[in-house]
């Protein structure tokens, strides 16, 4: 890394929302794990479609043909983001809904006694859809977490994996506190018993580079609004598997070719355009910082290399800010930070509780000063409420960094938290 300097001002000038104020304070958007802010170029792309190309698909006239071409181009760009073939890219409403569609599709072939593995570390979007299969005779097993560092218990996973396991739903990065799981290790074991693997990469996608082929998963879901795009869902399904699954759609028994067999009705093409532009934004971040990392990914070329460099630049920058937060906040008496200590196995999300103070009360005090953070369980209900038993204190307070976060915002958080905790 050649004296890396992240061009944060170049990034920030692309996000109109950052001009917002609360009283006399500039807004600090530290709510990224719930959804990032959106660069102007993404909104412009959505507007361009709605104003000048809006039409339904498969027509012979110009705007319909433009819509078809735009959606095909979006799949090519998202394929570069995921490192897969465009025919393996499925668009949908969001990751939870995509998982729901998959669950109902698999219900067509599930048999009584088939086992599904879910985990305590997952967002409900990768738990609840699979629990539905209990109604069709499936047995649901729940892989435990280690409560000391909020990591998945591999030994518990191995004890529950069996020849009856038909599906493993696993989280790549936990939205509760940023824990990153070595999913490739779990996927390898699941494949030994013939199980399908579904990776939730919703929280992982804005912080680390995704490579579906490297981890060898069968299915992966993520949501564009978590990586600078619109409210839109993206799903990867390995082509060979996708062609075998009986999907749930209009004319379901027809089961047309990949990837359309998993898209119910007309997709929101304006959001497909916006999602593709969010990928281009990340690639532009990579192009801007290529001089620092040009020899880091020799196997990659073109847009894929720019995406990889962009994500790496974002990761390095965010972790520099997050490490300060963890150090300063962690030194405050009564404040407990959750998650692994090793930065390799966590994103730049910082989650904590404070003895004697409700998380919601802290979030409100920060909000009044223009600092936007999340509190509660953020649908990581199993982790935060059922395992850690944090419901009486309002769950956790979650601070999420993004490439538009800046040092002064970190300083404000530390100052405000010192005042709130009396340190």
Secondary structure, DSSP 8 states (H G I E B T S, - for coil): --S----HHHHHTT-GGGG-EETTEE-EE-BGGG-----HHHHHHHHHHHHHT---SS-SSHHHHHHHHHHHHHHHHHHHHHTS-GGGEEEES-HHHHHHHHHHHHTTT--TT-EEEEETTS-GGGTHHHHGGGGGT-EEEEE-EETTTTEE-HHHHHHH--TTEEEEEEESB-TTT-BB--HHHHHHHHHHTT-EEEEE-TTTTTTS---HHHHT-SEEEEEGGGTTS-S-EEEEE-HHHHTTS---STTTTT--STTGGG--S---HHHHHHHHHHHHHHHHHHHHTHHHHTTT-TT--HHHHHHHHHHHHHHHHHHHHHHHHHHHHHTSTTEEEES-SSGGGB-SEEEEEETTB-HHHHHHHHHHTTEE-EEE-TT-HIIIIIIS--GGGTBEEEEE--TT--HHHHHHHHHHHHHHHT-
